[in-house]
Each structure stands twice: as C-alpha cells, then as structure tokens.
Amino acid sequence: MLDDKIVLITGGTGSFGKKFTEVVLARYKPRKLIIFSRDELKQEEMRQRFPEDRYECIRYFIGDVRDRDRLYRAFDGVDIIIHAAALKQVPAAEYNPLEAVKTNVIGAANVIDASIDRNVKKIIALSTDKAANPINLYGATKLCSDKLFIAANNYSGPHGSRFSIVRYGNVAGSRGSVIPFFLKAREKGILPITDERMTRFWITLQQGVDFVLASLDRMHGGEIYVPKIPSMKVIDLARVIAPGCRTTLVGIRPGEKLHEIMVPADDAKYTIEYPDYFVILPAYHDWDAKGYIVANGGSSCPEQFQYSSDTNTRWLSADEAAQMVQSLTSAGHD
C-alpha cells in the first residue's frame, strides 16, 4: 500500500509519529517518508533513532501546520498524509484557547487546502473520543477539525483528494496520558484519582498505528473509523500500576468527562458495525455506501445506539492491564 509512495506525517515527532515511522520502515518501502513537525530538538532526537544514512527514504521537515506556505512546499509531490499534529492537553487548551484553535482548527484547514492544491490522494486525520459530544475546548476543536476534513471531500473536485478520520480513545504510554503519571506518582506512595466511577477507552500505540494503516487501505472518503477497544475504570488501572499505594480523590478537572463516547447516539443512523470496528458514514458522499456496507459485511447500528466507555462490552482485565503497563515500562515509556 505504501511501497514507492511519498508519505508525510504532520506532528511526526510525537508518540504516534514515532511508532508510525517504526512500523512503516519495517513493513513498507516508501519512496519518501517525511516527518513534518515544528520542534527541531525532537527532530534531532528522532533522527538519532532513524538516521537518514540508514533509512534513505526518510526526510525531516521543520514546519507548523499554522503556516500555509510551508505546507504547500512540504506537500509537493506527496501521495499520502497522516495528520497527527495537534495541541491535545485538555488543561492547556482550556487555559490557552486561541492557541488550540490556531493549531487544531486553522491548522486543519491549512492541511486540507494544501492537500487539495498539491493533489495529495489520501489524507487521514487523527481524532479523539473527546470530539464526540465535546465538553472541553480540545474536544470542540477536534470536532471542528473532523467536520472540516469530512466536508473537504465535497470540494476536492478534479484533484481527487480523499479525506477520512480515525477516532480512538486514550493511547497507553503517549505523552500526557495517565499511565506515565501514575508510574511517577507511585514513587510518592499516593495516587490522585479524579472519580472512582471514571472510565476510559484504551488502545496501545501499536494498535493505533495498525488501525490507521487498515483504515487508509479501506477508506473511500468522509468516513470516521472507530476501533472496538476495551474500557477500564481509571481507579482499577491505578490499582494495577501501584497496588500498594494509597489513592486520594481530587475531583474531576475542568473539561473532563466521567465517561467517554466515540459514537454518539445522534450518529447511530449513519453508523455501520463490523466485527472489529465501527464506521460513521458521511451524510453526503459520491460513492456507493450500500454496496460498501454489503461488500464489507457490515450491519447498520440500531437507533440511539452509542459506543461509550461505561457501557462497553469489552473490558481490560487486571492481567491485561498489567501486561500493557509492563510493555510500556520495558520499552522505556516511564
């Protein structure tokens, strides 16, 4: 799928970008793999892991998705884009709202315009469970970004650019996630817990990359792909990470939900279920949705269905959670 293609990933020095690079270099032979990000230090650190003299296809571009001109230069000749650049820390977005809008919304619009004008064929944007029925600014900006990417299929015209979304939950071990926080907090013997009832979806970086690649292969344009992944109570995860530590309730932070949703009930009428994932189809599209559903063996979701972390049918066991944490600490994520 990616052999002899020019692939670019925005936010390429982030947790997802580094894992995506590792997987692509191991499985495929792209003509070029362009790492586009704004931090020169992170690029230098990534270059030490993936040096250009060892991986001839890799390129490092410094740039910001806020800068349209730089995107137009970087996207020249590119076949496939994975848009992973975002400001994603909920408290930081609440405190710096306009900065989140500039990167997550205006940056998304810039990526779309540059992709169309540079004739990029496939673009997948990474979303978040917080974009479904958002209550914080980060989720609201990502919902807006999702809407922009879906609508872009309607005006890409003769350029033939196709845009789709991948939406998933908390990524274990990613920067800012609760697992590294708990691993550090257990050294003090006390783990702060927001609410004993709080649940979250969980996915590993490897699973996230695999799902993005699978969605890239099957996309037609305008779909939101949602993987079926397990849930777990945050307090149960804390007990797995630090069974001997005391927990203290600190209350839900501004912008946080008790439970997360990836398929809202209002989207049920557009949602198709498959064995391992859901697809939220676009309301407007120029391809045969019915044939797509039949060919892929999907079935329509019932009215008012929603995919929520507290009513999930799949839950992480303590042993599975322990294995997940162990794999992260072994890989140096702590």
Secondary structure, DSSP 8 states (H G I E B T S, - for coil): --TT-EEEEETTTSHHHHHHHHHHHHH---SEEEEEES-HHHHHHHHHHS-TTT-TTEEEEE--TT-HHHHHHHTTT--EEEE------HHHHHHSHHHHHIIIIIHHHHHHHHHHHTT--EEEEE--GGGSS--SHHHHHHHHHHHHHHHHTTT-GGG--EEEEE---EETT-TT-HHHHHHHHGGGTEEEES-TT-EEEEE-HHHHHHHHHHHHHH--SS-EEEE---EEEHHHHHHHH-TTSEEEE----TT--SS-EEE-GGGGGGEEE-SSEEEE--SS-SS-HHHHHHHTT-EE--TT--EETTS-S-B--HHHHHHHHHHHHHTT--
